[in-house]
Amino acid sequence: MVDTQQLYNKIETLPDSLLSQVADYVDFLIDRNDIPTNDVIPDWQIKETEKRIKQIENGEMELIPWDEAKTEIFKK
């Protein structure tokens, strides 16, 4: 079994270009195994989300229908 320090040592040997893949895989493992995290949503992100919700409700922001967005995403 690999202990935490061995894992850190292995990760340090990876090129920077692979670190995002490692992070994505760790996120996948956490999600797949329903492991609780201590992720805290920063205040700035909550405030920005609340601001955007108000803009949508007041008609100040135009939304793209999901079907259009999905079509555009999968074209690329």
N, CA, C and O atoms as a DFTB+ gen file, in Angstrom:
304 C
 N C O
     1  1       0.849      -1.178       0.000
     2  2       0.000       0.000       0.000
     3  2       0.894       1.241       0.000
     4  3       1.944       1.269       0.643
     5  1       0.463       2.246      -0.722
     6  2       1.217       3.485      -0.834
     7  2       0.765       4.443       0.264
     8  3      -0.429       4.694       0.427
     9  1       1.731       4.976       1.017
    10  2       1.343       5.974       2.012
    11  2       1.335       7.360       1.368
    12  3       1.769       7.529       0.228
    13  1       0.849       8.323       2.095
    14  2       0.669       9.670       1.557
    15  2       1.978      10.266       1.052
    16  3       2.007      10.869      -0.021
    17  1       3.045      10.109       1.801
    18  2       4.330      10.682       1.394
    19  2       4.834      10.052       0.095
    20  3       5.373      10.751      -0.763
    21  1       4.663       8.734      -0.055
    22  2       5.058       8.072      -1.298
    23  2       4.256       8.615      -2.474
    24  3       4.783       8.808      -3.569
    25  1       2.991       8.853      -2.229
    26  2       2.139       9.405      -3.282
    27  2       2.602      10.805      -3.671
    28  3       2.696      11.120      -4.858
    29  1       2.895      11.653      -2.671
    30  2       3.418      12.991      -2.953
    31  2       4.705      12.915      -3.762
    32  3       4.894      13.679      -4.708
    33  1       5.583      11.999      -3.394
    34  2       6.852      11.860      -4.111
    35  2       6.626      11.473      -5.563
    36  3       7.294      11.988      -6.460
    37  1       5.694      10.574      -5.792
    38  2       5.391      10.169      -7.166
    39  2       4.810      11.328      -7.963
    40  3       5.166      11.532      -9.124
    41  1       3.925      12.079      -7.344
    42  2       3.301      13.210      -8.035
    43  2       4.351      14.265      -8.388
    44  3       4.285      14.874      -9.455
    45  1       5.313      14.479      -7.496
    46  2       6.365      15.466      -7.755
    47  2       7.217      15.113      -8.964
    48  3       7.829      15.998      -9.562
    49  1       7.269      13.837      -9.338
    50  2       8.073      13.440     -10.493
    51  2       7.355      13.670     -11.814
    52  3       7.974      13.629     -12.877
    53  1       6.057      13.911     -11.748
    54  2       5.279      14.107     -12.974
    55  2       5.544      15.480     -13.585
    56  3       5.790      16.447     -12.864
    57  1       5.493      15.564     -14.904
    58  2       5.595      16.885     -15.536
    59  2       4.331      17.698     -15.232
    60  3       3.252      17.142     -15.025
    61  1       4.490      19.020     -15.209
    62  2       3.363      19.908     -14.906
    63  2       2.160      19.649     -15.808
    64  3       1.016      19.824     -15.388
    65  1       2.417      19.236     -17.034
    66  2       1.318      19.021     -17.985
    67  2       0.382      17.893     -17.566
    68  3      -0.739      17.808     -18.067
    69  1       0.824      17.021     -16.651
    70  2      -0.025      15.910     -16.208
    71  2      -0.728      16.174     -14.886
    72  3      -1.607      15.406     -14.495
    73  1      -0.359      17.239     -14.194
    74  2      -0.923      17.480     -12.866
    75  2      -2.428      17.715     -12.897
    76  3      -3.134      17.305     -11.975
    77  1      -2.929      18.368     -13.943
    78  2      -4.382      18.591     -14.012
    79  2      -5.114      17.267     -14.185
    80  3      -6.229      17.114     -13.686
    81  1      -4.509      16.308     -14.883
    82  2      -5.137      15.000     -15.037
    83  2      -5.183      14.265     -13.698
    84  3      -6.166      13.592     -13.386
    85  1      -4.115      14.398     -12.909
    86  2      -4.089      13.777     -11.582
    87  2      -5.197      14.380     -10.716
    88  3      -5.930      13.656     -10.042
    89  1      -5.312      15.706     -10.741
    90  2      -6.345      16.378      -9.954
    91  2      -7.737      15.936     -10.398
    92  3      -8.610      15.695      -9.564
    93  1      -7.943      15.830     -11.707
    94  2      -9.241      15.377     -12.219
    95  2      -9.545      13.957     -11.758
    96  3     -10.682      13.646     -11.405
    97  1      -8.524      13.093     -11.762
    98  2      -8.743      11.708     -11.346
    99  2      -9.062      11.627      -9.854
   100  3      -9.913      10.840      -9.441
   101  1      -8.389      12.427      -9.059
   102  2      -8.674      12.457      -7.623
   103  2     -10.113      12.923      -7.399
   104  3     -10.837      12.338      -6.593
   105  1     -10.530      13.977      -8.111
   106  2     -11.916      14.448      -8.015
   107  2     -12.904      13.342      -8.396
   108  3     -13.938      13.162      -7.753
   109  1     -12.557      12.605      -9.465
   110  2     -13.403      11.493      -9.911
   111  2     -13.533      10.448      -8.805
   112  3     -14.636       9.986      -8.513
   113  1     -12.407      10.073      -8.189
   114  2     -12.429       9.069      -7.128
   115  2     -13.259       9.524      -5.936
   116  3     -14.004       8.738      -5.352
   117  1     -13.127      10.799      -5.581
   118  2     -13.901      11.345      -4.464
   119  2     -15.397      11.282      -4.771
   120  3     -16.203      10.857      -3.943
   121  1     -15.745      11.714      -5.982
   122  2     -17.150      11.730      -6.386
   123  2     -17.699      10.308      -6.506
   124  3     -18.788      10.017      -6.012
   125  1     -16.960       9.441      -7.148
   126  2     -17.398       8.066      -7.402
   127  2     -17.625       7.293      -6.108
   128  3     -18.501       6.431      -6.039
   129  1     -16.835       7.603      -5.089
   130  2     -16.915       6.877      -3.831
   131  2     -17.663       7.639      -2.745
   132  3     -17.631       7.261      -1.574
   133  1     -18.343       8.726      -3.147
   134  2     -19.143       9.528      -2.211
   135  2     -18.360       9.907      -0.955
   136  3     -18.866       9.805       0.163
   137  1     -17.122      10.343      -1.158
   138  2     -16.284      10.758      -0.040
   139  2     -16.582      12.224       0.256
   140  3     -16.445      13.071      -0.626
   141  1     -16.983      12.531       1.471
   142  2     -17.276      13.934       1.791
   143  2     -15.998      14.774       1.774
   144  3     -14.926      14.307       2.161
   145  1     -16.131      16.003       1.325
   146  2     -14.993      16.920       1.301
   147  2     -15.320      18.130       2.154
   148  3     -16.472      18.360       2.519
   149  1     -14.317      18.878       2.456
   150  2     -14.498      20.099       3.244
   151  2     -14.531      21.320       2.346
   152  3     -14.165      22.419       2.763
   153  1     -14.970      21.124       1.113
   154  2     -15.016      22.243       0.176
   155  2     -15.967      23.315       0.698
   156  3     -17.108      23.031       1.062
   157  1     -15.486      24.525       0.726
   158  2     -16.284      25.659       1.161
   159  2     -16.395      26.607      -0.027
   160  3     -15.393      26.946      -0.657
   161  1     -17.593      27.023      -0.319
   162  2     -17.782      27.963      -1.417
   163  2     -17.380      29.340      -0.910
   164  3     -17.919      29.826       0.085
   165  1     -16.417      29.976      -1.610
   166  2     -15.962      31.296      -1.152
   167  2     -17.084      32.338      -1.212
   168  3     -17.975      32.255      -2.057
   169  1     -17.027      33.311      -0.311
   170  2     -18.047      34.364      -0.255
   171  2     -18.202      35.087      -1.583
   172  3     -19.319      35.394      -2.001
   173  1     -17.068      35.364      -2.259
   174  2     -17.151      36.100      -3.520
   175  2     -17.960      35.325      -4.552
   176  3     -18.664      35.920      -5.368
   177  1     -17.858      33.983      -4.517
   178  2     -18.583      33.176      -5.488
   179  2     -20.079      33.152      -5.166
   180  3     -20.908      33.164      -6.076
   181  1     -20.420      33.119      -3.903
   182  2     -21.831      33.175      -3.499
   183  2     -22.433      34.509      -3.910
   184  3     -23.531      34.553      -4.465
   185  1     -21.715      35.601      -3.638
   186  2     -22.218      36.939      -3.995
   187  2     -22.385      37.079      -5.497
   188  3     -23.380      37.635      -5.962
   189  1     -21.414      36.577      -6.266
   190  2     -21.502      36.663      -7.728
   191  2     -22.693      35.856      -8.245
   192  3     -23.399      36.304      -9.148
   193  1     -22.916      34.692      -7.686
   194  2     -24.054      33.864      -8.089
   195  2     -25.370      34.559      -7.771
   196  3     -26.283      34.574      -8.595
   197  1     -25.468      35.138      -6.570
   198  2     -26.684      35.867      -6.194
   199  2     -26.912      37.053      -7.127
   200  3     -28.047      37.329      -7.515
   201  1     -25.836      37.755      -7.488
   202  2     -25.948      38.893      -8.398
   203  2     -26.469      38.446      -9.756
   204  3     -27.334      39.101     -10.338
   205  1     -25.948      37.338     -10.259
   206  2     -26.369      36.853     -11.579
   207  2     -27.812      36.359     -11.556
   208  3     -28.540      36.536     -12.533
   209  1     -28.235      35.742     -10.451
   210  2     -29.627      35.295     -10.336
   211  2     -30.555      36.503     -10.403
   212  3     -31.579      36.461     -11.085
   213  1     -30.205      37.583      -9.698
   214  2     -31.026      38.804      -9.743
   215  2     -31.067      39.383     -11.153
   216  3     -32.113      39.845     -11.608
   217  1     -29.922      39.358     -11.848
   218  2     -29.888      39.865     -13.222
   219  2     -30.806      39.042     -14.129
   220  3     -31.492      39.597     -14.987
   221  1     -30.817      37.743     -13.942
   222  2     -31.680      36.872     -14.744
   223  2     -33.143      37.166     -14.428
   224  3     -33.963      37.303     -15.337
   225  1     -33.469      37.262     -13.146
   226  2     -34.846      37.525     -12.741
   227  2     -35.340      38.883     -13.225
   228  3     -36.524      39.041     -13.527
   229  1     -34.442      39.866     -13.301
   230  2     -34.816      41.213     -13.750
   231  2     -34.742      41.371     -15.260
   232  3     -35.012      42.452     -15.783
   233  1     -34.377      40.301     -15.968
   234  2     -34.283      40.369     -17.424
   235  2     -33.059      41.127     -17.915
   236  3     -33.016      41.536     -19.075
   237  1     -32.072      41.319     -17.063
   238  2     -30.864      42.050     -17.442
   239  2     -29.826      41.150     -18.106
   240  3     -28.840      41.636     -18.661
   241  1     -30.046      39.855     -18.048
   242  2     -29.097      38.912     -18.621
   243  2     -29.860      37.960     -19.527
   244  3     -30.880      37.393     -19.135
   245  1     -29.360      37.795     -20.731
   246  2     -30.021      36.910     -21.679
   247  2     -29.471      35.498     -21.527
   248  3     -28.256      35.298     -21.512
   249  1     -30.352      34.538     -21.417
   250  2     -29.946      33.151     -21.274
   251  2     -30.044      32.428     -22.600
   252  3     -30.882      32.755     -23.441
   253  1     -29.182      31.447     -22.780
   254  2     -29.212      30.616     -23.977
   255  2     -29.943      29.327     -23.615
   256  3     -29.600      28.691     -22.618
   257  1     -30.933      28.931     -24.395
   258  2     -31.634      27.672     -24.115
   259  2     -30.649      26.500     -24.115
   260  3     -29.702      26.481     -24.902
   261  1     -30.872      25.535     -23.241
   262  2     -29.966      24.410     -23.082
   263  2     -29.727      23.674     -24.405
   264  3     -28.594      23.291     -24.695
   265  1     -30.768      23.472     -25.205
   266  2     -30.594      22.759     -26.476
   267  2     -29.620      23.486     -27.393
   268  3     -28.803      22.850     -28.059
   269  1     -29.698      24.817     -27.433
   270  2     -28.759      25.602     -28.253
   271  2     -27.334      25.490     -27.710
   272  3     -26.384      25.313     -28.473
   273  1     -27.195      25.595     -26.402
   274  2     -25.870      25.508     -25.789
   275  2     -25.264      24.135     -26.044
   276  3     -24.090      24.029     -26.399
   277  1     -26.058      23.085     -25.864
   278  2     -25.573      21.718     -26.068
   279  2     -25.151      21.503     -27.521
   280  3     -24.115      20.894     -27.783
   281  1     -25.945      21.998     -28.456
   282  2     -25.613      21.871     -29.874
   283  2     -24.285      22.569     -30.168
   284  3     -23.429      22.034     -30.873
   285  1     -24.133      23.761     -29.619
   286  2     -22.907      24.535     -29.842
   287  2     -21.691      23.835     -29.239
   288  3     -20.625      23.807     -29.853
   289  1     -21.842      23.275     -28.054
   290  2     -20.740      22.586     -27.395
   291  2     -20.302      21.368     -28.210
   292  3     -19.107      21.154     -28.416
   293  1     -21.259      20.578     -28.668
   294  2     -20.916      19.347     -29.350
   295  2     -20.492      19.559     -30.799
   296  3     -19.992      18.630     -31.433
   297  1     -20.684      20.770     -31.336
   298  2     -20.161      21.081     -32.668
   299  2     -18.637      21.095     -32.645
   300  3     -17.989      20.756     -33.634
   301  1     -18.079      21.486     -31.520
   302  2     -16.630      21.619     -31.414
   303  2     -16.055      20.317     -31.095
   304  3     -14.837      20.197     -30.958
